[in-house]
Amino acid sequence: MLYGFSLKSKFQLHIISMEIFLRVKKKGYRMSDEAISEELLEILACPYCKKRVKLEGEKLICPECGREYPIEDGIPNMLPDELR
């Protein structure tokens, strides 16, 4: 167990990230360097507590648990801190 995450939970977080990527790709959402679209914000959730995230500046923030996720080249990086 590393940083409180078992190998199984890390794998599950990776699967969730891939599912989000595939949904975005399938629906044809376009990423821009400036901001995340409202459509994408509707399907993004914190991988820890599963609550919706909010866009604040250049990062996504989970109002429930307070975790922050950077947006890099127009793509939200929602991996756990120790995997970034």
C-alpha positions as CSV (number, residue, x, y, z in Angstrom):
1,M,0.0,0.0,0.0
2,L,1.5,3.3,-1.1
3,Y,0.1,6.6,0.4
4,G,-3.0,4.9,1.5
5,F,-3.8,3.5,-1.9
6,S,-3.7,-0.2,-2.7
7,L,-2.6,-1.4,-6.1
8,K,-6.3,-2.3,-6.8
9,S,-7.5,1.3,-6.0
10,K,-4.7,2.8,-8.2
11,F,-5.8,0.5,-11.0
12,Q,-9.5,1.6,-10.4
13,L,-8.5,5.3,-10.6
14,H,-6.6,4.6,-13.9
15,I,-9.7,2.9,-15.3
16,I,-11.9,5.9,-14.2
17,S,-9.5,8.2,-16.0
18,M,-9.6,6.1,-19.1
19,E,-13.4,6.0,-19.1
20,I,-13.5,9.8,-18.9
21,F,-11.1,10.1,-21.7
22,L,-13.1,7.7,-23.9
23,R,-16.4,9.5,-23.1
24,V,-14.9,12.8,-24.0
25,K,-13.4,11.4,-27.2
26,K,-16.6,9.6,-28.2
27,K,-18.8,12.7,-27.6
28,G,-16.4,14.9,-29.6
29,Y,-15.7,17.4,-26.9
30,R,-13.0,19.8,-27.8
31,M,-10.3,20.8,-25.3
32,S,-9.0,24.3,-25.5
33,D,-5.9,25.7,-23.8
34,E,-7.9,28.5,-22.2
35,A,-10.6,26.6,-20.3
36,I,-12.6,23.4,-19.8
37,S,-16.0,23.4,-21.5
38,E,-19.1,23.3,-19.4
39,E,-20.0,20.0,-21.1
40,L,-16.8,18.4,-19.8
41,L,-17.3,19.8,-16.3
42,E,-20.7,18.1,-16.2
43,I,-19.1,14.6,-16.4
44,L,-15.9,15.2,-14.3
45,A,-15.9,14.0,-10.7
46,C,-13.3,13.8,-8.0
47,P,-11.7,10.3,-8.1
48,Y,-11.5,10.3,-4.3
49,C,-15.0,11.3,-3.1
50,K,-16.9,11.1,-6.5
51,K,-18.3,14.6,-6.1
52,R,-18.4,17.2,-9.0
53,V,-15.4,19.4,-9.4
54,K,-15.4,23.1,-10.1
55,L,-13.2,25.2,-12.4
56,E,-11.2,27.8,-10.5
57,G,-8.5,29.5,-12.6
58,E,-6.1,27.0,-14.1
59,K,-7.2,24.1,-11.9
60,L,-10.2,22.0,-10.9
61,I,-11.2,21.9,-7.3
62,C,-13.3,19.4,-5.4
63,P,-15.5,21.5,-3.0
64,E,-16.2,18.4,-0.9
65,C,-12.7,17.1,-0.1
66,G,-10.7,20.2,-1.2
67,R,-8.3,18.4,-3.6
68,E,-7.0,20.3,-6.5
69,Y,-6.3,19.0,-10.0
70,P,-4.2,21.0,-12.5
71,I,-5.1,21.5,-16.1
72,E,-2.1,20.8,-18.3
73,D,-2.3,21.7,-22.0
74,G,-6.1,21.9,-21.7
75,I,-6.4,18.4,-20.2
76,P,-7.4,17.9,-16.5
77,N,-4.8,15.8,-14.6
78,M,-7.0,14.0,-12.1
79,L,-4.5,11.4,-11.0
80,P,-3.7,11.1,-7.3
81,D,-1.0,13.4,-6.1
82,E,1.6,10.6,-5.7
83,L,1.1,9.5,-9.3
84,R,1.5,12.9,-11.0
